[in-house]
Every structure is written in C-alpha cells, then in structure tokens.
Amino acid sequence: MKLATTIQEVITILDEIILVEKENKSTLAFFPVLYNNVTKRIRNGIINGEFEDNSRMEKLDVIFANRYIKAYYDYKAGLQVTESWYITFEASQDTSLLIIQHILMGINAHINLDLGIVTSETVGVGNDLESFKNDFNKINEILNTMVNGTQASVNSVSPFFRLLELVGKGKEDKLAAFSINVARDGAWLFAQQYHKAADRTAEILKRDGVIAMLALKLSRVKSKFLLFTIKVIRLFESKNVLKIVAALEKA
C-alpha cells in the first residue's frame, strides 16, 4: 500500500482505485470519483492561491486523503478499519442501495469522522485551531458545490432520482435529511474536541461509534413510503458501473 505525499500523488492513487473498482464493476468506484473531482478542484485552488495558507491546505489534503486510502487498502487486505468505513465498504455488497447512498456513506465517514482528525493534525498540537477555520469552511464550500454537481450527474443515470428529494422533504430520515453543511459543522466541533483531548484514541473511538450509526441509518430507511420510493428509483436507475462512473466524472 502506497500513501500519498503530494496532492498529485493523491490524484494518481485515486485514479488507480477507480480503475480497479471499475474492473470489478463495484460501487466502491463511486465515492473516489467524487473525491477525485474535489481533490482536483482543491489542487487548482491551491495553484490559484485561493486559500489563506495554500501550503497548509496541500498538507491537509494529503493527510485527509491518506485516511481514506489507508482505510480502503486495509479493508481490501482484511485488516481492521474504523467502523464508519467498514460499514461503508461493506455496503458495496448491497444491491438494493441507490447510487447516492453509496456516495453519501463515503462522505459521512470521511467528513464526519476523518476531517476533524486531520484538521487538528494539520494545525498541530498546541497551535490555534481557529486560524484554520476560514480555509476549513472553503473546503466544505467546494465540497458542497461538487456534491450538487454530482447529484445532477446521478440524475442522468437515475431518471427518478428527484423523487427522493420530493418524497423525503421534511422527513426526519437520515438519508433524506443528510446535509453537507450539517456535516461540516459537526466536523468542526469534533475537530475542537479532538484537538484538546487528553486521550485522542478514545475520542476517535467514541466519534466513530456515532458516525457508524449514522452510516447504518443512511443505508437503512425506516419510512415505508420512502423505502418504496427508493425501490422504484433503484428499479429504473442504471446498474452499469462504467456508465455511472462516466457520468460522475463529468460532475
């Protein structure tokens, strides 16, 4: 397993993961496609000097990506990974899930668990976390924009995808109510807790338990009406992984 040391290496490794999962015709290709799009956007932002501290942003991007990359390769090797990622990776075996569920579960594990950890690690113990808040928010603004673009791409391979928003509007179900902004705010709060924690390992385990439960809720819908809607959407959305990946890459 090779971890990245530069943002370009992150892109190269993500390309390799996507290629493998395309060959496997696996839904595990979906999240890294979105992640690769986001990474390229952040790379361009660094080149164009969009962040308050561009070198620090690349450092965070690499550390952040390596948490996903390590989790992916450890899972493939049968090694222990966080419960949040384990549930997400295992969901690739569930043929009843929508394209968007696979993507949101990846976002859930990476933003709600990993981002808080790497934010603290990037700033460094004893340094002021608040100094990073503006760039932290910029990352999430980029992610939010890219996710919106991804939803449009999903619509092109899932003709009844919009029903999820229409039927789920106002419902408390985690799938219908999932929000990047809420995830961002939760990640920042966790970053603050983790940054000052005396026992960081215990802090990760506690947070992982909460986010793993959210992962389950993203894949297990309680509302019977919403569940029926998902079955209808799934019936008509593409099952062709290569076609779906091609659509997501255009986001």
Accessible surface in RSA format (square Angstrom, percent):
REM  Atomic radii and reference values for relative SASA: ProtOr
REM  Chains: A
REM  Algorithm: Lee & Richards
REM  Probe-radius: 1.40
REM  Slices: 20
REM RES _ NUM      All-atoms   Total-Side   Main-Chain    Non-polar    All polar
REM                ABS   REL    ABS   REL    ABS   REL    ABS   REL    ABS   REL
RES MET A   1   127.59  66.1  41.07  27.2  86.52 206.0  51.01  43.4  76.58 101.5
RES LYS A   2   133.65  65.2 124.02  76.1   9.63  22.9  83.07  74.8  50.58  53.9
RES LEU A   3    67.60  37.6  56.23  40.2  11.37  28.6  56.23  39.5  11.37  30.6
RES ALA A   4     5.01   4.6   0.00   0.0   5.01  11.4   0.00   0.0   5.01  13.3
RES THR A   5   103.72  73.8  79.57  80.7  24.15  57.6  73.21  98.3  30.51  46.1
RES THR A   6    55.37  39.4  55.15  55.9   0.22   0.5  52.22  70.1   3.15   4.8
RES ILE A   7    12.03   6.8  12.03   9.0   0.00   0.0  12.03   8.7   0.00   0.0
RES GLN A   8    91.20  51.0  91.16  66.6   0.04   0.1  54.51 116.0  36.70  27.8
RES GLU A   9    49.89  28.6  49.05  37.1   0.84   2.0  18.37  35.5  31.52  25.7
RES VAL A  10     0.00   0.0   0.00   0.0   0.00   0.0   0.00   0.0   0.00   0.0
RES ILE A  11     5.05   2.9   5.05   3.8   0.00   0.0   5.05   3.6   0.00   0.0
RES THR A  12    62.44  44.4  61.09  61.9   1.35   3.2  45.23  60.7  17.21  26.0
RES ILE A  13     5.28   3.0   5.28   3.9   0.00   0.0   5.28   3.8   0.00   0.0
RES LEU A  14     0.00   0.0   0.00   0.0   0.00   0.0   0.00   0.0   0.00   0.0
RES ASP A  15    66.73  46.7  60.27  60.0   6.47  15.3  24.70  58.1  42.03  41.9
RES GLU A  16    87.19  50.1  84.32  63.8   2.87   6.8  37.21  72.0  49.98  40.8
RES ILE A  17     0.42   0.2   0.00   0.0   0.42   1.0   0.42   0.3   0.00   0.0
RES ILE A  18     9.74   5.5   9.74   7.3   0.00   0.0   9.74   7.0   0.00   0.0
RES LEU A  19    99.84  55.6  98.76  70.7   1.07   2.7  99.75  70.1   0.09   0.2
RES VAL A  20    66.68  43.9  66.56  60.3   0.12   0.3  66.56  57.8   0.12   0.3
RES GLU A  21     0.34   0.2   0.34   0.3   0.00   0.0   0.00   0.0   0.34   0.3
RES LYS A  22    57.32  28.0  55.53  34.1   1.79   4.3  14.22  12.8  43.10  45.9
RES GLU A  23   121.29  69.6  93.00  70.4  28.29  67.4  44.17  85.4  77.12  63.0
RES ASN A  24    83.89  57.9  55.27  53.4  28.62  68.9  19.04  45.8  64.85  62.7
RES LYS A  25   142.90  69.7 124.41  76.3  18.48  44.0  85.56  77.0  57.34  61.1
RES SER A  26    21.18  17.9  15.53  20.7   5.66  13.0  17.45  37.2   3.73   5.2
RES THR A  27    28.06  20.0  24.19  24.5   3.87   9.2  23.97  32.2   4.08   6.2
RES LEU A  28    21.85  12.2  17.21  12.3   4.64  11.7  19.83  13.9   2.02   5.4
RES ALA A  29     0.00   0.0   0.00   0.0   0.00   0.0   0.00   0.0   0.00   0.0
RES PHE A  30     2.75   1.4   2.75   1.7   0.00   0.0   2.75   1.7   0.00   0.0
RES PHE A  31    18.11   9.1  17.31  10.7   0.80   2.1  17.31  10.5   0.80   2.3
RES PRO A  32     1.05   0.8   1.05   1.0   0.00   0.0   1.05   0.9   0.00   0.0
RES VAL A  33     1.29   0.8   0.91   0.8   0.37   0.9   1.13   1.0   0.15   0.4
RES LEU A  34     2.62   1.5   1.91   1.4   0.71   1.8   2.62   1.8   0.00   0.0
RES TYR A  35    14.30   6.7  13.08   7.4   1.23   3.2  13.57  10.2   0.73   0.9
RES ASN A  36     5.90   4.1   5.90   5.7   0.00   0.0   2.89   7.0   3.01   2.9
RES ASN A  37    19.45  13.4  15.38  14.9   4.06   9.8   4.03   9.7  15.42  14.9
RES VAL A  38     7.03   4.6   7.03   6.4   0.00   0.0   7.03   6.1   0.00   0.0
RES THR A  39     0.69   0.5   0.35   0.4   0.34   0.8   0.34   0.5   0.35   0.5
RES LYS A  40    76.29  37.2  76.29  46.8   0.00   0.0  34.01  30.6  42.27  45.0
RES ARG A  41    83.49  35.1  80.43  41.0   3.06   7.3  30.13  41.2  53.36  32.3
RES ILE A  42     7.93   4.5   7.93   5.9   0.00   0.0   7.93   5.7   0.00   0.0
RES ARG A  43    60.51  25.4  60.43  30.8   0.08   0.2  14.75  20.2  45.76  27.7
RES ASN A  44    61.85  42.7  61.14  59.1   0.71   1.7  13.85  33.3  48.00  46.4
RES GLY A  45     0.00   0.0   0.00   N/A   0.00   0.0   0.00   0.0   0.00   0.0
RES ILE A  46    28.79  16.4  21.35  15.9   7.44  17.9  21.35  15.4   7.44  20.2
RES ILE A  47   126.56  72.0  94.56  70.4  31.99  77.1 101.39  73.0  25.17  68.3
RES ASN A  48   106.17  73.2  72.95  70.5  33.22  80.0  22.39  53.9  83.78  81.0
RES GLY A  49    45.23  55.8   0.00   N/A  45.23  55.8  19.04  52.2  26.19  58.7
RES GLU A  50    68.02  39.1  52.29  39.6  15.73  37.4  33.12  64.1  34.90  28.5
RES PHE A  51     9.66   4.8   0.93   0.6   8.73  22.7   1.73   1.0   7.93  22.7
RES GLU A  52   105.98  60.8  66.29  50.1  39.69  94.5  38.14  73.8  67.84  55.4
RES ASP A  53    52.60  36.8  48.02  47.8   4.59  10.8  14.25  33.5  38.35  38.3
RES ASN A  54    39.10  27.0  35.35  34.2   3.75   9.0  14.48  34.8  24.62  23.8
RES SER A  55    90.30  76.3  72.77  97.1  17.52  40.4  55.87 119.0  34.43  48.2
RES ARG A  56    42.49  17.8  38.34  19.5   4.15   9.9  22.03  30.1  20.46  12.4
RES MET A  57     0.19   0.1   0.19   0.1   0.00   0.0   0.00   0.0   0.19   0.3
RES GLU A  58    52.15  29.9  52.15  39.5   0.00   0.0  13.20  25.5  38.96  31.8
RES LYS A  59   103.50  50.5  95.12  58.4   8.38  20.0  63.14  56.8  40.36  43.0
RES LEU A  60     2.07   1.2   2.07   1.5   0.00   0.0   2.07   1.5   0.00   0.0
RES ASP A  61     4.76   3.3   4.18   4.2   0.58   1.4   0.74   1.7   4.02   4.0
RES VAL A  62    14.04   9.2  14.04  12.7   0.00   0.0  14.04  12.2   0.00   0.0
RES ILE A  63    44.94  25.6  43.27  32.2   1.67   4.0  44.40  32.0   0.54   1.5
RES PHE A  64    13.13   6.6  13.13   8.1   0.00   0.0  13.13   8.0   0.00   0.0
RES ALA A  65     0.26   0.2   0.26   0.4   0.00   0.0   0.26   0.4   0.00   0.0
RES ASN A  66    23.55  16.2  22.42  21.7   1.13   2.7   9.58  23.1  13.97  13.5
RES ARG A  67    63.50  26.7  54.26  27.7   9.24  22.0  18.66  25.5  44.85  27.2
RES TYR A  68     3.10   1.4   3.10   1.8   0.00   0.0   1.40   1.0   1.70   2.1
RES ILE A  69     0.00   0.0   0.00   0.0   0.00   0.0   0.00   0.0   0.00   0.0
RES LYS A  70    96.64  47.1  96.64  59.3   0.00   0.0  64.06  57.7  32.58  34.7
RES ALA A  71     9.24   8.5   5.50   8.5   3.74   8.5   8.56  12.1   0.67   1.8
RES TYR A  72     4.65   2.2   4.65   2.6   0.00   0.0   2.44   1.8   2.21   2.7
RES TYR A  73    62.00  28.9  58.23  33.1   3.78   9.8  45.67  34.3  16.33  20.1
RES ASP A  74    12.08   8.5  11.94  11.9   0.13   0.3   0.13   0.3  11.94  11.9
RES TYR A  75    38.78  18.1  29.91  17.0   8.87  23.1  22.63  17.0  16.16  19.9
RES LYS A  76    93.56  45.6  59.46  36.5  34.10  81.2  39.72  35.7  53.84  57.3
RES ALA A  77    70.52  64.8  34.02  52.5  36.50  83.0  46.75  65.8  23.77  63.0
RES GLY A  78    68.37  84.3   0.00   N/A  68.37  84.3  35.41  97.2  32.96  73.8
RES LEU A  79   108.20  60.3  97.02  69.4  11.19  28.1  99.77  70.1   8.43  22.7
RES GLN A  80   172.99  96.7 141.56 103.5  31.42  74.8  54.07 115.1 118.92  90.2
RES VAL A  81    21.87  14.4   2.31   2.1  19.57  47.2  11.38   9.9  10.49  28.5
RES THR A  82    33.79  24.0  24.19  24.5   9.60  22.9  30.53  41.0   3.26   4.9
RES GLU A  83    85.38  49.0  82.97  62.8   2.40   5.7  26.49  51.2  58.88  48.1
RES SER A  84     0.00   0.0   0.00   0.0   0.00   0.0   0.00   0.0   0.00   0.0
RES TRP A  85     4.56   1.8   4.56   2.2   0.00   0.0   4.48   2.4   0.09   0.1
RES TYR A  86    98.14  45.8  98.14  55.8   0.00   0.0  63.27  47.5  34.88  43.0
RES ILE A  87    22.57  12.8  19.75  14.7   2.81   6.8  21.30  15.3   1.26   3.4
RES THR A  88    11.35   8.1   8.10   8.2   3.25   7.7   8.10  10.9   3.25   4.9
RES PHE A  89     3.79   1.9   3.79   2.3   0.00   0.0   3.79   2.3   0.00   0.0
RES GLU A  90    68.62  39.4  62.89  47.6   5.72  13.6  16.50  31.9  52.11  42.5
RES ALA A  91    10.71   9.8   3.33   5.1   7.38  16.8  10.60  14.9   0.11   0.3
RES SER A  92    19.32  16.3   1.96   2.6  17.35  40.0   1.26   2.7  18.05  25.3
RES GLN A  93   134.61  75.3 109.25  79.8  25.36  60.4  42.93  91.4  91.68  69.5
RES ASP A  94    59.32  41.6  50.60  50.4   8.72  20.6  21.23  50.0  38.09  38.0
RES THR A  95   112.84  80.3 101.21 102.6  11.63  27.7  71.91  96.6  40.92  61.9
RES SER A  96    69.14  58.4  58.90  78.6  10.23  23.6  49.47 105.3  19.67  27.6
RES LEU A  97     6.67   3.7   5.42   3.9   1.24   3.1   5.42   3.8   1.24   3.3
RES LEU A  98     0.77   0.4   0.77   0.6   0.00   0.0   0.77   0.5   0.00   0.0
RES ILE A  99     1.49   0.8   1.03   0.8   0.46   1.1   1.22   0.9   0.26   0.7
RES ILE A 100     3.36   1.9   3.03   2.3   0.33   0.8   3.03   2.2   0.33   0.9
RES GLN A 101     2.13   1.2   2.13   1.6   0.00   0.0   0.00   0.0   2.13   1.6
RES HIS A 102    15.34   8.4  10.63   7.4   4.71  12.0   6.44   6.6   8.91  10.4
RES ILE A 103     0.43   0.2   0.43   0.3   0.00   0.0   0.43   0.3   0.00   0.0
RES LEU A 104    12.97   7.2  12.97   9.3   0.00   0.0  12.97   9.1   0.00   0.0
RES MET A 105     0.66   0.3   0.66   0.4   0.00   0.0   0.60   0.5   0.06   0.1
RES GLY A 106     0.00   0.0   0.00   N/A   0.00   0.0   0.00   0.0   0.00   0.0
RES ILE A 107     2.08   1.2   1.57   1.2   0.50   1.2   2.08   1.5   0.00   0.0
RES ASN A 108     0.00   0.0   0.00   0.0   0.00   0.0   0.00   0.0   0.00   0.0
RES ALA A 109     0.00   0.0   0.00   0.0   0.00   0.0   0.00   0.0   0.00   0.0
RES HIS A 110     3.73   2.0   3.73   2.6   0.00   0.0   3.73   3.8   0.00   0.0
RES ILE A 111     6.23   3.5   6.23   4.6   0.00   0.0   6.23   4.5   0.00   0.0
RES ASN A 112     7.87   5.4   7.87   7.6   0.00   0.0   0.83   2.0   7.04   6.8
RES LEU A 113     0.00   0.0   0.00   0.0   0.00   0.0   0.00   0.0   0.00   0.0
RES ASP A 114     0.37   0.3   0.37   0.4   0.00   0.0   0.00   0.0   0.37   0.4
RES LEU A 115     0.00   0.0   0.00   0.0   0.00   0.0   0.00   0.0   0.00   0.0
RES GLY A 116     0.00   0.0   0.00   N/A   0.00   0.0   0.00   0.0   0.00   0.0
RES ILE A 117     0.30   0.2   0.30   0.2   0.00   0.0   0.30   0.2   0.00   0.0
RES VAL A 118     0.00   0.0   0.00   0.0   0.00   0.0   0.00   0.0   0.00   0.0
RES THR A 119     0.00   0.0   0.00   0.0   0.00   0.0   0.00   0.0   0.00   0.0
RES SER A 120     0.16   0.1   0.00   0.0   0.16   0.4   0.00   0.0   0.16   0.2
RES GLU A 121    70.98  40.7  54.17  41.0  16.81  40.0  24.85  48.1  46.12  37.7
RES THR A 122     5.88   4.2   0.00   0.0   5.88  14.0   0.00   0.0   5.88   8.9
RES VAL A 123    15.26  10.0   3.22   2.9  12.03  29.0   5.60   4.9   9.66  26.2
RES GLY A 124    19.80  24.4   0.00   N/A  19.80  24.4  19.80  54.3   0.00   0.0
RES VAL A 125   119.99  79.0  95.14  86.1  24.86  59.9  95.14  82.7  24.86  67.4
RES GLY A 126    77.39  95.4   0.00   N/A  77.39  95.4  40.01 109.8  37.37  83.7
RES ASN A 127    85.51  59.0  76.64  74.1   8.87  21.4  16.07  38.7  69.43  67.1
RES ASP A 128    92.86  65.0  77.95  77.6  14.91  35.3  40.23  94.7  52.63  52.5
RES LEU A 129    12.72   7.1  10.61   7.6   2.11   5.3  10.61   7.5   2.11   5.7
RES GLU A 130    90.24  51.8  78.19  59.2  12.05  28.7  47.84  92.5  42.41  34.6
RES SER A 131    58.72  49.6  38.88  51.9  19.85  45.7  45.45  96.8  13.27  18.6
RES PHE A 132     0.04   0.0   0.04   0.0   0.00   0.0   0.04   0.0   0.00   0.0
RES LYS A 133    79.68  38.9  79.68  48.9   0.00   0.0  33.81  30.4  45.87  48.9
RES ASN A 134    83.54  57.6  79.22  76.6   4.32  10.4  10.47  25.2  73.08  70.6
RES ASP A 135     0.18   0.1   0.05   0.1   0.13   0.3   0.05   0.1   0.13   0.1
RES PHE A 136     0.65   0.3   0.65   0.4   0.00   0.0   0.65   0.4   0.00   0.0
RES ASN A 137    42.03  29.0  42.03  40.6   0.00   0.0   9.20  22.1  32.83  31.7
RES LYS A 138    69.34  33.8  68.89  42.3   0.45   1.1  47.52  42.8  21.81  23.2
RES ILE A 139     5.20   3.0   5.20   3.9   0.00   0.0   5.20   3.7   0.00   0.0
RES ASN A 140     2.69   1.9   1.35   1.3   1.34   3.2   1.68   4.0   1.01   1.0
RES GLU A 141   102.01  58.6  96.12  72.7   5.89  14.0  39.15  75.7  62.86  51.3
RES ILE A 142    16.23   9.2  12.64   9.4   3.59   8.7  16.09  11.6   0.14   0.4
RES LEU A 143    13.76   7.7  13.76   9.8   0.00   0.0  13.76   9.7   0.00   0.0
RES ASN A 144    44.42  30.6  44.42  42.9   0.00   0.0   2.35   5.7  42.07  40.7
RES THR A 145    93.65  66.6  87.78  89.0   5.87  14.0  62.67  84.2  30.98  46.8
RES MET A 146    32.61  16.9  30.18  20.0   2.44   5.8  14.27  12.1  18.34  24.3
RES VAL A 147     6.30   4.1   6.30   5.7   0.00   0.0   6.30   5.5   0.00   0.0
RES ASN A 148    85.71  59.1  76.83  74.2   8.88  21.4  25.17  60.6  60.54  58.5
RES GLY A 149    27.12  33.4   0.00   N/A  27.12  33.4  24.51  67.3   2.61   5.8
RES THR A 150     1.64   1.2   1.64   1.7   0.00   0.0   0.88   1.2   0.76   1.1
RES GLN A 151    55.85  31.2  55.85  40.8   0.00   0.0   2.85   6.1  53.00  40.2
RES ALA A 152    56.02  51.5  46.32  71.5   9.70  22.1  47.26  66.6   8.76  23.2
RES SER A 153    13.19  11.1   6.92   9.2   6.27  14.4   6.11  13.0   7.08   9.9
RES VAL A 154     0.23   0.2   0.23   0.2   0.00   0.0   0.23   0.2   0.00   0.0
RES ASN A 155    49.86  34.4  43.92  42.4   5.94  14.3   0.77   1.9  49.08  47.4
RES SER A 156    81.63  69.0  43.26  57.7  38.38  88.4  50.39 107.3  31.25  43.8
RES VAL A 157     7.75   5.1   2.86   2.6   4.89  11.8   6.23   5.4   1.52   4.1
RES SER A 158     0.04   0.0   0.04   0.1   0.00   0.0   0.00   0.0   0.04   0.1
RES PRO A 159    85.11  62.0  57.18  52.1  27.93 101.5  62.67  51.7  22.44 139.5
RES PHE A 160    83.64  41.8  81.29  50.3   2.36   6.1  83.54  50.6   0.11   0.3
RES PHE A 161    13.64   6.8  12.96   8.0   0.67   1.7  12.96   7.9   0.67   1.9
RES ARG A 162   106.88  44.9 106.08  54.1   0.81   1.9  49.46  67.6  57.42  34.8
RES LEU A 163    57.15  31.8  56.90  40.7   0.25   0.6  56.90  40.0   0.25   0.7
RES LEU A 164    14.87   8.3  14.39  10.3   0.48   1.2  14.39  10.1   0.48   1.3
RES GLU A 165   114.49  65.7 104.42  79.0  10.07  24.0  46.96  90.8  67.52  55.1
RES LEU A 166   127.79  71.2 107.98  77.2  19.82  49.8 108.92  76.5  18.87  50.8
RES VAL A 167    25.06  16.5  16.40  14.8   8.67  20.9  22.03  19.1   3.03   8.2
RES GLY A 168     2.15   2.7   0.00   N/A   2.15   2.7   0.98   2.7   1.17   2.6
RES LYS A 169   170.90  83.4 143.96  88.3  26.93  64.1  95.11  85.6  75.78  80.7
RES GLY A 170    77.09  95.1   0.00   N/A  77.09  95.1  42.62 117.0  34.47  77.2
RES LYS A 171    71.49  34.9  59.63  36.6  11.86  28.2  38.94  35.1  32.54  34.7
RES GLU A 172   157.09  90.2 142.43 107.8  14.65  34.9  67.87 131.3  89.22  72.8
RES ASP A 173    21.02  14.7   7.17   7.1  13.85  32.7  13.91  32.7   7.11   7.1
RES LYS A 174    89.61  43.7  86.29  52.9   3.32   7.9  29.85  26.9  59.76  63.7
RES LEU A 175     6.64   3.7   0.10   0.1   6.54  16.5   0.10   0.1   6.54  17.6
RES ALA A 176    34.66  31.9   0.75   1.2  33.91  77.1   5.42   7.6  29.24  77.5
RES ALA A 177    56.07  51.6  29.90  46.1  26.17  59.5  40.04  56.4  16.03  42.5
RES PHE A 178    40.34  20.2  10.94   6.8  29.40  76.5  16.29   9.9  24.04  68.8
RES SER A 179    36.47  30.8  27.60  36.8   8.87  20.4  21.76  46.3  14.71  20.6
RES ILE A 180    12.10   6.9   7.54   5.6   4.56  11.0   7.54   5.4   4.56  12.4
RES ASN A 181    68.29  47.1  67.69  65.4   0.60   1.4  13.53  32.6  54.76  52.9
RES VAL A 182   106.13  69.8 102.98  93.2   3.15   7.6 104.04  90.4   2.09   5.7
RES ALA A 183     4.54   4.2   1.06   1.6   3.48   7.9   4.26   6.0   0.28   0.7
RES ARG A 184    54.27  22.8  54.27  27.7   0.00   0.0   2.15   2.9  52.12  31.6
RES ASP A 185    73.54  51.5  70.13  69.8   3.40   8.0  27.71  65.2  45.83  45.7
RES GLY A 186    19.87  24.5   0.00   N/A  19.87  24.5  18.87  51.8   1.00   2.3
RES ALA A 187     0.00   0.0   0.00   0.0   0.00   0.0   0.00   0.0   0.00   0.0
RES TRP A 188    15.98   6.4  15.98   7.7   0.00   0.0  15.06   8.0   0.92   1.5
RES LEU A 189   106.52  59.3 105.82  75.7   0.70   1.8 105.82  74.3   0.70   1.9
RES PHE A 190     2.12   1.1   0.97   0.6   1.15   3.0   1.68   1.0   0.44   1.3
RES ALA A 191     0.00   0.0   0.00   0.0   0.00   0.0   0.00   0.0   0.00   0.0
RES GLN A 192    57.66  32.2  54.50  39.8   3.16   7.5  17.24  36.7  40.42  30.7
RES GLN A 193    87.82  49.1  84.73  61.9   3.10   7.4  22.21  47.3  65.61  49.8
RES TYR A 194     9.62   4.5   9.62   5.5   0.00   0.0   0.00   0.0   9.62  11.9
RES HIS A 195    31.02  17.0  20.61  14.3  10.41  26.6  19.70  20.3  11.32  13.2
RES LYS A 196   166.24  81.1 132.95  81.6  33.30  79.3  85.49  76.9  80.75  86.0
RES ALA A 197    23.84  21.9   3.86   6.0  19.98  45.4  12.15  17.1  11.69  31.0
RES ALA A 198   116.85 107.4  68.27 105.4  48.58 110.5  79.41 111.8  37.44  99.2
RES ASP A 199    83.71  58.6  75.76  75.4   7.95  18.8  33.17  78.1  50.55  50.4
RES ARG A 200    54.97  23.1  50.96  26.0   4.02   9.6  36.96  50.5  18.01  10.9
RES THR A 201    94.49  67.2  91.93  93.2   2.57   6.1  56.30  75.6  38.19  57.7
RES ALA A 202    47.63  43.8  40.66  62.8   6.97  15.9  43.37  61.1   4.27  11.3
RES GLU A 203    26.23  15.1  25.26  19.1   0.97   2.3   0.99   1.9  25.25  20.6
RES ILE A 204    34.40  19.6  34.40  25.6   0.00   0.0  34.40  24.8   0.00   0.0
RES LEU A 205   120.31  67.0 110.49  79.0   9.82  24.7 110.79  77.8   9.53  25.6
RES LYS A 206   136.94  66.8 123.84  76.0  13.10  31.2  86.95  78.3  49.99  53.3
RES ARG A 207    44.80  18.8  41.87  21.3   2.93   7.0  10.25  14.0  34.55  20.9
RES ASP A 208     9.96   7.0   9.96   9.9   0.00   0.0   0.92   2.2   9.04   9.0
RES GLY A 209    35.99  44.4   0.00   N/A  35.99  44.4  33.30  91.4   2.69   6.0
RES VAL A 210    88.89  58.5  83.01  75.1   5.88  14.2  86.54  75.2   2.35   6.4
RES ILE A 211     5.42   3.1   5.42   4.0   0.00   0.0   5.42   3.9   0.00   0.0
RES ALA A 212     5.20   4.8   5.20   8.0   0.00   0.0   5.20   7.3   0.00   0.0
RES MET A 213   104.10  53.9 104.10  68.9   0.00   0.0  80.06  68.1  24.04  31.8
RES LEU A 214    36.24  20.2  34.53  24.7   1.71   4.3  35.62  25.0   0.62   1.7
RES ALA A 215     0.00   0.0   0.00   0.0   0.00   0.0   0.00   0.0   0.00   0.0
RES LEU A 216    42.73  23.8  42.54  30.4   0.19   0.5  42.73  30.0   0.00   0.0
RES LYS A 217    83.31  40.6  81.11  49.8   2.20   5.2  35.07  31.6  48.24  51.4
RES LEU A 218     0.00   0.0   0.00   0.0   0.00   0.0   0.00   0.0   0.00   0.0
RES SER A 219    22.89  19.3  10.66  14.2  12.23  28.2   5.62  12.0  17.27  24.2
RES ARG A 220   162.47  68.2 151.26  77.1  11.21  26.7  59.48  81.3 102.99  62.4
RES VAL A 221    17.70  11.6   1.52   1.4  16.19  39.0   1.52   1.3  16.19  43.9
RES LYS A 222   179.13  87.4 154.65  94.9  24.48  58.3 107.37  96.6  71.75  76.4
RES SER A 223    31.07  26.3  18.13  24.2  12.94  29.8  25.53  54.4   5.54   7.8
RES LYS A 224   181.27  88.4 170.36 104.5  10.91  26.0 113.66 102.3  67.61  72.0
RES PHE A 225   123.21  61.6 115.95  71.8   7.26  18.9 120.34  73.0   2.87   8.2
RES LEU A 226     0.00   0.0   0.00   0.0   0.00   0.0   0.00   0.0   0.00   0.0
RES LEU A 227    69.55  38.7  69.55  49.8   0.00   0.0  69.55  48.8   0.00   0.0
RES PHE A 228   126.20  63.1 124.10  76.9   2.10   5.5 125.84  76.3   0.37   1.0
RES THR A 229     6.92   4.9   5.17   5.2   1.75   4.2   3.84   5.2   3.07   4.6
RES ILE A 230     6.95   4.0   6.95   5.2   0.00   0.0   6.95   5.0   0.00   0.0
RES LYS A 231   129.70  63.3 121.28  74.4   8.42  20.1  72.48  65.2  57.22  61.0
RES VAL A 232    40.76  26.8  39.53  35.8   1.23   3.0  40.70  35.4   0.05   0.1
RES ILE A 233     0.16   0.1   0.00   0.0   0.16   0.4   0.00   0.0   0.16   0.4
RES ARG A 234    40.81  17.1  40.81  20.8   0.00   0.0  14.89  20.4  25.92  15.7
RES LEU A 235   124.28  69.2 106.14  75.9  18.14  45.6 110.50  77.6  13.77  37.1
RES PHE A 236   108.40  54.2  87.88  54.4  20.52  53.4  91.79  55.7  16.61  47.5
RES GLU A 237     3.45   2.0   0.45   0.3   3.00   7.1   0.08   0.1   3.37   2.8
RES SER A 238    20.58  17.4   8.10  10.8  12.48  28.8  16.83  35.8   3.76   5.3
RES LYS A 239   108.97  53.2  83.84  51.4  25.12  59.8  77.43  69.7  31.53  33.6
RES ASN A 240    80.82  55.7  70.72  68.3  10.10  24.3  22.80  54.9  58.02  56.1
RES VAL A 241    12.01   7.9   8.58   7.8   3.43   8.3   8.58   7.5   3.43   9.3
RES LEU A 242    82.48  45.9  77.77  55.6   4.71  11.8  78.03  54.8   4.45  12.0
RES LYS A 243   121.11  59.1 112.11  68.8   8.99  21.4  65.65  59.1  55.46  59.1
RES ILE A 244     3.34   1.9   3.34   2.5   0.00   0.0   3.34   2.4   0.00   0.0
RES VAL A 245     0.17   0.1   0.17   0.1   0.00   0.0   0.17   0.1   0.00   0.0
RES ALA A 246    45.84  42.1  42.77  66.0   3.07   7.0  44.37  62.5   1.47   3.9
RES ALA A 247    12.25  11.3   6.90  10.6   5.35  12.2  10.99  15.5   1.27   3.4
RES LEU A 248     0.98   0.5   0.81   0.6   0.17   0.4   0.81   0.6   0.17   0.4
RES GLU A 249    85.15  48.9  65.34  49.4  19.81  47.2  23.46  45.4  61.69  50.4
RES LYS A 250   176.24  86.0 140.28  86.1  35.96  85.6  91.84  82.7  84.40  89.9
RES ALA A 251    40.50  37.2   0.62   1.0  39.87  90.7  23.01  32.4  17.49  46.3
END  Absolute sums over single chains surface
CHAIN  1 A    11677.1       9626.9       2050.2       6759.4       4917.8
END  Absolute sums over all chains
TOTAL         11677.1       9626.9       2050.2       6759.4       4917.8
